[in-house]
């Protein structure tokens, strides 16, 4: 049953990206609330009220996803209609069949896909290496990754805002607005990163105790909360630069930076793992997130020469 929701899931990713690009984050939040709220209601009705069990939950989720696609399509249509007026068709056939534009879009998506796969591989490799130290270390590291993922939701928010504001300024050839967008979003991101790192450092053991009742895992993970805090603090630059580079469509540079930083990560792991064991694995991850930012930063000066008409 759930397979019938796959096209809707893909469409929702596209719609979310489009709304972020248009700067309609509040509408995107409303759409997500609609999706999850309807999903909860339908799951209760089908699984609980009608006694359909797991099949009812699957059916409710599929219906909610397709309903969100329909509502999202209407929201996007309305947003584009307000922005561009009624003279521009919602589905421009000429634009859809334009080979050059399709080629550019496919190339950009391929670059992002490669970059994302490399990022996923790095975390999968980290998990695999954690397992080499036993179940207790694997569980503890997984909990610490949950704390990092929690912080990432907040930092990603500033990156999304940077994508929209930077992209709009870059497309309009407005250097002053571009710099202001980078500065303001980065200041907020750094402030939030410091706060999130302090929360992870001070309240990390409390979060760990909520996520597990196994004393050995709890004790080990609590003792490593400081590395999670360091990772969160130093990851701010990587998130921000990701948002900026996506906003200006520097996807090829993002792909190249991902390849380079992964190489740095694997080298750091090879040098540190035998000497520092689990802590060496974590320091390799910290070096990796710093390398992600530094590798992107190498390409940052090319943003302005790439559009010399920027004022």
C-alpha positions in Angstrom: 0.0 0.0 0.0 2.7 2.4 1.0 4.4 2.1 -2.5 1.5 4.2 -3.9 2.6 7.1 -1.8 6.2 7.1 -3.4 5.3 9.6 -6.2 3.6 11.9 -3.7 6.7 11.8 -1.5 8.9 12.7 -4.4 6.5 15.5 -5.4 6.5 16.8 -1.8 10.3 17.1 -1.9 10.1 19.1 -5.1 7.3 21.3 -3.7 9.2 21.9 -0.5 12.3 23.0 -2.4 10.3 25.3 -4.6 8.6 26.9 -1.6 11.9 27.4 0.1 13.3 28.9 -3.0 10.4 31.3 -3.2 10.9 32.3 0.4 7.5 30.9 1.4 8.7 29.1 4.6 5.5 29.9 6.5 3.4 28.3 3.8 5.7 25.3 3.9 5.3 25.0 7.6 1.5 25.1 7.2 1.6 22.4 4.5 3.7 20.2 6.8 1.3 20.7 9.7 -1.6 19.8 7.3 0.2 16.6 6.1 1.1 15.4 9.6 -2.2 16.4 11.2 -4.3 14.6 8.5 -2.0 11.6 8.7 -2.6 11.3 12.4 -6.3 11.6 12.1 -6.6 9.1 9.2 -4.3 6.6 11.1 -6.6 6.8 14.1 -9.7 6.4 12.0 -8.5 3.5 9.8 -6.4 1.6 12.3 -8.3 2.3 15.5 -11.9 3.1 14.5 -12.2 0.7 11.5 -9.8 -2.0 12.9 -7.7 -2.1 9.7 -4.4 -2.4 11.7 -1.1 -1.7 9.8 -2.9 -1.6 6.5 -5.0 1.2 7.8 -2.0 3.2 8.9 -0.4 2.7 5.5 -3.6 3.7 3.7 -4.0 6.8 5.9 -0.4 7.9 5.2 -0.9 7.5 1.4 -4.1 9.5 1.4 -2.5 12.2 3.6 0.5 12.4 1.3 -1.5 12.8 -1.9 -3.8 15.3 -0.2 -0.7 17.3 0.8 0.4 17.2 -2.9 -2.9 18.6 -4.1 -2.9 21.4 -1.4 0.8 22.1 -2.1 0.1 22.4 -5.9 -2.6 24.9 -5.2 -0.3 26.9 -2.8 2.5 26.9 -5.4 0.1 27.9 -8.2 -1.3 30.8 -6.1 2.2 31.9 -5.1 3.4 32.0 -8.7 0.2 33.7 -9.9 0.7 36.4 -7.3 4.5 36.8 -8.2 4.2 36.7 -12.0 0.7 37.6 -12.8 -1.8 35.8 -15.0 0.3 36.3 -18.2 2.7 33.5 -17.4 1.3 29.9 -17.7 1.7 27.6 -14.7 3.1 24.8 -16.9 5.2 26.5 -19.6 5.7 23.8 -22.3 8.4 25.8 -23.9 10.3 25.9 -20.7 9.8 22.2 -20.0 11.1 21.1 -23.4 14.0 23.5 -23.4 17.0 21.1 -23.7 19.5 23.5 -22.3 17.5 24.3 -19.2 16.7 20.6 -18.7 20.4 19.8 -19.1 21.4 22.4 -16.5 18.7 21.1 -14.1 19.8 17.5 -14.5 23.5 18.3 -14.0 22.7 20.3 -10.9 20.6 17.5 -9.4 23.3 15.0 -10.3 25.9 17.1 -8.5 23.7 17.4 -5.4 22.9 13.7 -5.5 26.6 12.8 -5.5 27.3 15.2 -2.7 24.5 13.8 -0.6 25.5 10.2 -1.3 29.1 11.0 -0.1 27.6 12.7 3.0 25.4 9.7 3.8 28.4 7.4 3.2 30.5 9.3 5.7 27.9 8.8 8.5 27.3 5.2 7.5 31.1 4.6 7.7 31.1 6.3 11.1 28.4 3.9 12.3 30.2 0.9 10.8 33.4 1.9 12.6 31.5 2.4 15.8 30.2 -1.1 15.6 33.8 -2.4 15.5 34.1 -1.4 19.2 31.0 -3.3 20.3 27.3 -2.9 20.8 27.7 -0.5 23.8 29.9 2.0 21.8 27.6 1.7 18.8 24.5 2.5 20.9 26.3 5.4 22.6 27.5 6.9 19.4 24.1 6.6 17.8 22.6 8.5 20.7 25.2 11.3 20.3 24.3 11.4 16.6 20.7 12.0 17.6 21.7 15.0 19.6 23.7 16.3 16.6 20.7 15.6 14.3 18.5 17.6 16.7 20.8 20.6 16.5 21.0 20.2 12.7 17.3 20.9 12.3 17.9 24.4 13.7 21.0 25.1 11.8 19.4 23.8 8.6 16.7 26.4 9.1 19.2 29.3 8.7 20.7 27.5 5.7 17.3 27.4 4.1 16.7 31.1 4.7 20.2 31.8 3.3 19.3 29.8 0.1 16.3 31.9 -0.6 17.7 35.3 0.3 21.1 34.8 -1.3 19.6 33.2 -4.4 17.2 36.1 -4.8 20.0 38.7 -4.4 22.4 36.8 -6.7 19.8 36.5 -9.4 19.0 40.2 -9.2 22.7 41.1 -9.4 22.5 42.9 -6.1 25.9 42.5 -4.3 24.9 44.6 -1.3 21.8 42.6 -0.6 23.8 39.4 -1.2 26.4 40.4 1.4 23.7 41.5 3.9 21.9 38.2 3.5 25.1 36.2 4.1 26.0 38.4 7.1 22.6 38.3 8.9 21.9 34.6 8.4 25.4 33.7 9.4 25.2 35.8 12.6 22.0 34.1 13.6 23.4 30.7 12.8 26.6 31.3 14.8 24.6 32.5 17.8 22.3 29.5 17.6 25.3 27.2 17.1 26.9 28.5 20.3 23.6 28.1 22.2 23.0 24.5 20.8 26.6 23.5 21.7 26.2 24.7 25.2 22.8 22.9 25.5 24.5 19.7 24.3 27.3 20.1 26.7 25.2 21.0 29.8 22.1 19.0 29.2 23.5 16.2 27.0 23.6 13.7 29.8 19.9 14.4 30.5 19.1 13.8 26.8 21.1 10.6 26.9 19.1 9.4 30.0 15.9 10.0 28.1 17.0 8.0 25.1 18.3 5.0 27.0 18.0 3.2 30.4 21.1 1.0 29.9 23.5 2.3 32.5 26.7 1.4 30.6 25.5 3.1 27.4 24.2 6.1 29.4 27.6 6.5 31.2 29.7 6.2 28.1 27.6 8.5 26.0 27.4 11.1 28.7 31.2 11.2 28.9 31.4 12.0 25.2 28.8 14.8 25.1 31.6 17.3 24.8 32.6 16.0 21.4 29.0 16.3 20.2 29.0 19.9 21.5 32.3 20.6 19.6 30.9 19.1 16.4 27.7 21.1 16.6 29.6 24.4 17.1 32.0 23.7 14.3 29.3 22.5 11.9 27.7 26.0 11.6 30.0 27.0 8.8 29.3 23.9 6.8 25.6 24.4 7.0 25.7 28.0 6.1 28.0 27.5 3.1 25.8 24.7 1.9 22.9 27.1 1.9 24.8 29.8 0.2 26.2 27.5 -2.5 22.8 26.0 -3.2 21.3 29.5 -3.4 23.8 30.5 -6.1 23.6 27.1 -7.8 27.3 26.3 -7.3 26.4 22.6 -7.3 29.5 21.4 -9.1 31.7 23.1 -6.4 29.6 21.5 -3.7 30.2 18.1 -5.3 33.9 18.7 -5.6 34.1 19.9 -2.0 32.3 16.8 -0.8 34.8 14.6 -2.5 37.7 16.5 -1.1 36.4 16.6 2.5 35.5 12.9 2.4 39.2 12.3 1.5 40.2 14.4 4.5 37.9 12.4 6.8 39.2 9.0 5.7 42.8 10.2 6.1 42.0 11.6 9.6 40.3 8.3 10.5 43.3 6.3 9.3 45.7 8.4 11.3 43.7 8.7 14.6 41.7 5.5 15.0 44.5 3.2 16.2 45.9 5.8 18.5 42.8 7.3 20.1 40.2 4.5 19.5 36.6 5.8 19.8 37.7 9.4 20.5 39.9 9.2 17.4 36.8 8.3 15.4 34.9 11.3 16.8 37.9 13.6 16.2 37.9 12.4 12.6 34.2 13.4 12.3 35.0 16.8 13.7 37.8 17.3 11.3 35.5 16.1 8.5 32.8 18.8 9.3 35.6 21.5 9.4 37.0 20.2 6.1 33.5 20.4 4.6 33.4 24.1 5.4 37.0 24.8 4.3 36.7 23.0 1.0 33.6 25.1 0.2 35.3 28.2 1.4 37.9 27.7 -1.3 35.3 28.2 -3.9 33.5 31.2 -2.2 35.6 33.9 -4.0 34.5 32.5 -7.3 30.9 33.5 -6.6 31.4 37.2 -7.5 33.7 36.8 -10.6 31.2 34.3 -11.9 28.8 37.3 -12.3 30.9 40.3 -13.1 27.9 42.5 -13.6 27.1 42.3 -9.9 27.0 45.8 -8.5 
